[in-house]
Amino acid sequence: MDTLRSYQPDDLAACLGLFDENLPAFFAAEERSAFVRFLTRHAAQWNYQVLERAGQVVASAGYALGPAVGVASLCWGMVHPRLHRQGLGTVLLQARLRALRERPDIAQVVLDTSQHTQAFYARFGFVATRVVPGGYGPGLDRWDMALALETPQAPDEARPEL
């Protein structure tokens, strides 16, 4: 059974292991120090979560609000490579989008990713706003993407009375 929970400082080594397992296809080695800094200083503010399977951290991802009003940013999403294409990334993304849709102050979700995962986000409605060839390093393009969140209808607005 998989368990989604908030990141704890004891998860540092497991999350760094996930990062390292995803090199060089999904992250540039030069990004590791930024990830360490993120985990040690900002993970709580970015609502960083880990997905556990059989007591092992197998995926992680987070989101933050602002600094732009009405905008949330997704960050540092990763799944152990042996478990790619098994729905774990979808679980993480849907959990983050569900949490953000519950906030009436959030109208848009943004992220940056590579050419290797942009199609995954596009399946959920994210659209590319900018592409920077080699933006993360040689052979690793940066794709900036955005998703406009719909305002959920109240039950009485969904069906007009006759």
Secondary structure, 3 states (H helix, E strand, C coil): CEEEEECCHHHHHHHHHHHHHCCCCCCCHHHHHHHHHHHHHCCCCCCCEEEEECCEEEEEEEEEECCCCCEEEEEEEEECHHHCCCCHHHHHHHHHHHHHHCCCCCCEEEEEECCCCHHHHHCCCCEEEEEEEEEEECCEEEEEEEEECCCCCCHHHHCCCC
